[in-house]
Amino acid sequence: MTLWQLIILASIACFALKFVGYLIPPALFARPRPARVANLLTIALLAALIAVQTFGQGEKLVLDARVPAVLAAAGLYALKVPFIVVVIVAAGVAAGIRALT
């Protein structure tokens, strides 16, 4: 299977998933439990993506400058610092650590 065939297949799968989402009746999400699961699932998927991008490289666990940068960003975000400042400080932390190593 070529790369373009895989891209087309993935695009069709994404479209099908999106279409199935429209087929779910809105009354289902009006109930508290499904609405809560849908909201928490989004947060869990985002947290998993952040963890994989921070600690993973291929199939290996890697602890490099990204870890302290994410920790600094999480701390500043907890202090309710503006998002642009969080991003700049986290980038500075990662750049500083990479410059030292």
C-alpha positions as CSV (number, residue, x, y, z in Angstrom):
1,M,0.0,0.0,0.0
2,T,1.4,3.4,-1.0
3,L,1.6,6.5,1.2
4,W,-1.2,8.2,-0.8
5,Q,-3.4,5.2,-0.4
6,L,-2.9,5.3,3.4
7,I,-3.6,9.0,3.5
8,I,-6.8,8.5,1.5
9,L,-7.8,5.6,3.8
10,A,-7.1,7.7,6.9
11,S,-9.1,10.6,5.5
12,I,-12.1,8.3,4.8
13,A,-11.9,6.9,8.3
14,C,-11.8,10.4,9.8
15,F,-14.8,11.4,7.7
16,A,-16.7,8.3,8.7
17,L,-16.0,8.9,12.4
18,K,-17.2,12.5,12.1
19,F,-20.3,11.4,10.2
20,V,-21.1,8.8,12.9
21,G,-20.9,11.6,15.5
22,Y,-23.7,13.4,13.7
23,L,-25.9,10.3,13.8
24,I,-25.9,10.2,17.6
25,P,-29.1,11.7,18.9
26,P,-28.6,15.0,20.8
27,A,-30.8,13.7,23.6
28,L,-28.1,11.2,24.5
29,F,-25.7,14.0,25.5
30,A,-28.5,15.8,27.4
31,R,-28.1,13.2,30.2
32,P,-25.5,14.0,32.8
33,R,-23.3,10.8,32.6
34,P,-22.7,10.7,28.8
35,A,-22.1,14.5,28.8
36,R,-19.5,14.2,31.6
37,V,-17.8,11.2,29.8
38,A,-17.6,13.2,26.6
39,N,-16.1,16.2,28.3
40,L,-13.6,14.1,30.3
41,L,-12.6,12.1,27.3
42,T,-11.4,15.2,25.5
43,I,-9.3,16.1,28.5
44,A,-7.9,12.6,28.8
45,L,-7.0,12.5,25.1
46,L,-5.2,15.8,25.3
47,A,-3.3,14.8,28.4
48,A,-2.2,11.6,26.7
49,L,-1.1,13.5,23.6
50,I,1.0,15.9,25.8
51,A,2.5,12.9,27.7
52,V,3.5,11.1,24.5
53,Q,4.9,14.2,22.9
54,T,6.8,15.2,26.0
55,F,8.2,11.8,27.1
56,G,8.4,9.8,23.9
57,Q,10.6,9.7,20.9
58,G,9.7,6.8,18.6
59,E,9.2,3.8,20.9
60,K,11.6,5.1,23.6
61,L,11.1,7.0,26.8
62,V,13.2,10.2,26.6
63,L,13.8,12.7,29.4
64,D,15.3,15.8,27.9
65,A,14.7,19.6,27.9
66,R,11.0,19.2,27.2
67,V,10.2,17.8,30.6
68,P,11.3,20.8,32.7
69,A,9.7,23.1,30.0
70,V,6.3,21.4,30.4
71,L,6.7,21.5,34.2
72,A,7.4,25.2,34.1
73,A,4.5,25.8,31.8
74,A,2.2,23.7,34.1
75,G,3.3,25.7,37.1
76,L,2.8,29.1,35.4
77,Y,-0.6,28.0,34.1
78,A,-1.6,27.0,37.6
79,L,-0.7,30.5,38.7
80,K,-3.0,31.8,36.0
81,V,-0.3,33.6,34.1
82,P,-1.3,34.7,30.5
83,F,-0.9,31.9,28.0
84,I,1.6,33.8,25.8
85,V,3.9,34.3,28.8
86,V,3.6,30.6,29.6
87,V,4.6,29.6,26.1
88,I,7.5,32.1,26.0
89,V,8.8,31.0,29.4
90,A,8.5,27.3,28.5
91,A,10.4,27.9,25.3
92,G,13.0,29.8,27.1
93,V,13.5,27.0,29.7
94,A,13.8,24.4,26.9
95,A,16.2,26.6,25.0
96,G,18.3,27.3,28.1
97,I,18.6,23.7,29.0
98,R,19.5,22.7,25.5
99,A,22.1,25.4,25.3
100,L,23.8,24.1,28.5
101,T,23.9,20.5,27.4
